[in-house]
């Protein structure tokens, strides 16, 4: 009985600390939406300004993260979690959010292929490996959305061993 007390206590403290940190670090809710922004949890931010100070592109952050299993043999050895943002023409974020299921499917194909060729093995954050992944994602985005897409940004990436 005493052997279980410390792990249970640590679990309770860890969960409580995680919830508290999440509440403290959560972004403040937005009260006003500028014209051309996505609805709900989607965000579209102005980006590069043209000659007269008008933005020529904006960022459309995809709402959900991408989770990619890394398989060795018959076993999942790790999970890679990514957050992706697209740089698109001004006003293009609505198109991105309207086509998000098709876009997510295209991105997952690229991510699974990248995992299957060892792209998420040791050294997966090296510049060359990341450039291959970004180019594949940009090509998939342009196939799904056309020239509306300027760039694909990987804003978060983490690999968790299982």
C-alpha positions as CSV (number, residue, x, y, z in Angstrom):
1,X,0.0,0.0,0.0
2,X,2.8,2.4,0.8
3,X,4.4,1.7,-2.6
4,X,1.4,3.1,-4.3
5,X,1.0,6.2,-2.2
6,X,4.0,8.2,-3.7
7,X,3.2,7.6,-7.4
8,X,-0.5,8.4,-6.8
9,X,0.5,11.6,-5.0
10,X,2.9,12.6,-7.7
11,X,0.2,12.0,-10.4
12,X,-2.3,14.2,-8.6
13,X,0.3,17.0,-8.1
14,X,1.4,16.7,-11.8
15,X,-2.1,16.8,-13.1
16,X,-3.0,19.8,-10.9
17,X,0.1,21.6,-11.9
18,X,-0.6,21.0,-15.6
19,X,-4.1,22.2,-15.3
20,X,-3.0,25.3,-13.4
21,X,-0.3,26.1,-15.9
22,X,-2.8,25.7,-18.8
23,X,-5.1,28.1,-17.2
24,X,-2.4,30.7,-16.5
25,X,-0.8,30.4,-19.9
26,X,-4.0,30.2,-22.0
27,X,-4.3,33.1,-24.4
28,X,-6.9,35.8,-23.6
29,X,-10.1,35.4,-25.6
30,X,-10.5,37.7,-28.5
31,X,-13.5,40.1,-28.3
32,X,-13.3,41.7,-31.7
33,X,-12.5,40.0,-35.0
34,X,-11.0,42.0,-37.9
35,X,-12.6,41.5,-41.3
36,X,-11.2,38.5,-43.1
37,X,-10.2,36.5,-40.0
38,X,-11.2,32.9,-39.5
39,X,-14.1,31.9,-37.3
40,X,-13.8,30.4,-33.9
41,X,-10.3,28.9,-33.0
42,X,-8.9,29.7,-36.5
43,X,-6.5,32.6,-36.6
44,X,-5.5,34.8,-39.6
45,X,-2.8,37.3,-38.9
46,X,-1.6,40.1,-41.3
47,X,1.8,39.4,-42.6
48,X,4.0,41.0,-45.2
49,X,3.2,44.6,-46.1
50,X,3.3,46.0,-49.7
51,X,4.5,49.4,-50.9
52,X,1.7,51.4,-49.3
53,X,1.7,49.5,-46.0
54,X,-1.2,47.2,-47.0
55,X,-0.6,43.6,-46.1
56,X,-0.1,41.3,-49.1
57,X,-0.3,38.0,-47.2
58,X,-1.7,36.6,-44.0
59,X,-1.1,33.6,-41.8
60,X,-3.8,30.9,-41.5
61,X,-3.0,28.6,-38.6
62,X,-4.6,25.2,-38.9
63,X,-6.7,24.5,-35.9
64,X,-5.6,21.0,-34.9
65,X,-2.1,19.5,-34.7
66,X,-0.9,16.6,-36.9
67,X,0.1,13.4,-35.1
68,X,2.3,11.0,-37.1
69,X,3.3,7.6,-35.9
70,X,6.9,6.5,-36.4
71,X,6.9,2.7,-37.1
72,X,9.8,0.3,-36.9
73,X,9.0,-3.2,-38.0
74,X,5.5,-3.9,-36.7
75,X,5.8,-1.5,-33.7
76,X,5.1,2.2,-33.2
77,X,8.3,3.5,-31.5
78,X,7.5,7.3,-31.4
79,X,4.8,9.9,-32.2
80,X,5.6,13.2,-33.9
81,X,3.3,16.1,-33.3
82,X,3.3,19.1,-35.6
83,X,1.5,22.4,-35.8
84,X,1.3,24.0,-39.2
85,X,0.5,27.5,-40.4
86,X,0.0,28.6,-44.0
87,X,1.1,31.9,-45.5
88,X,-1.6,32.9,-48.0
89,X,-2.9,35.9,-50.0
90,X,-4.9,38.4,-48.0
91,X,-8.4,37.1,-47.6
92,X,-7.3,33.6,-48.4
93,X,-7.7,32.2,-44.9
94,X,-11.4,31.6,-45.5
95,X,-10.5,29.3,-48.5
96,X,-7.9,27.5,-46.3
97,X,-10.5,26.9,-43.6
98,X,-13.2,25.8,-46.1
99,X,-10.8,23.3,-47.7
100,X,-9.2,22.2,-44.4
101,X,-10.3,18.6,-44.6
102,X,-8.8,18.2,-48.1
103,X,-5.7,20.0,-47.0
104,X,-5.2,17.9,-43.9
105,X,-5.5,14.8,-45.9
106,X,-2.8,16.0,-48.3
107,X,-0.6,17.0,-45.5
108,X,-1.0,13.6,-43.7
109,X,0.0,11.8,-46.9
110,X,3.2,13.8,-47.0
111,X,3.9,13.4,-43.3
112,X,3.3,9.6,-43.4
113,X,5.5,9.2,-46.4
114,X,8.2,11.3,-44.7
115,X,7.9,9.1,-41.6
116,X,8.1,5.9,-43.7
117,X,11.4,6.9,-45.4
118,X,13.0,7.7,-42.0
119,X,12.5,11.4,-42.0
120,X,11.5,11.5,-38.4
121,X,14.4,9.4,-37.2
122,X,17.5,10.7,-35.4
123,X,18.4,14.2,-36.6
124,X,14.9,14.9,-37.9
125,X,15.3,18.6,-37.1
126,X,18.4,19.1,-39.3
127,X,18.0,21.9,-41.9
128,X,18.1,19.5,-44.9
129,X,15.6,17.1,-43.5
130,X,13.2,19.9,-42.5
131,X,13.6,21.6,-46.0
132,X,12.5,18.3,-47.6
133,X,9.5,18.1,-45.4
134,X,8.5,21.8,-45.9
135,X,8.8,21.5,-49.7
136,X,6.6,18.4,-49.7
137,X,4.0,20.2,-47.5
138,X,4.1,23.3,-49.7
139,X,3.7,21.2,-52.9
140,X,0.7,19.4,-51.2
141,X,-0.8,22.8,-50.2
142,X,-0.5,24.2,-53.7
143,X,-2.0,21.1,-55.2
144,X,-5.0,21.5,-52.9
145,X,-5.3,25.3,-52.9
146,X,-3.4,26.6,-55.9
147,X,-1.2,29.7,-56.0
148,X,-3.0,31.2,-53.0
149,X,-0.4,29.5,-50.8
150,X,2.9,31.3,-50.4
151,X,4.6,29.1,-47.8
152,X,4.0,26.4,-45.3
153,X,5.4,27.0,-41.8
154,X,6.0,24.3,-39.2
155,X,5.5,26.3,-36.0
156,X,5.8,23.4,-33.6
157,X,7.3,20.0,-33.8
158,X,8.0,17.4,-31.1
159,X,8.9,13.7,-31.2
160,X,7.7,11.6,-28.2
161,X,9.1,8.1,-27.8
162,X,6.5,5.5,-26.8
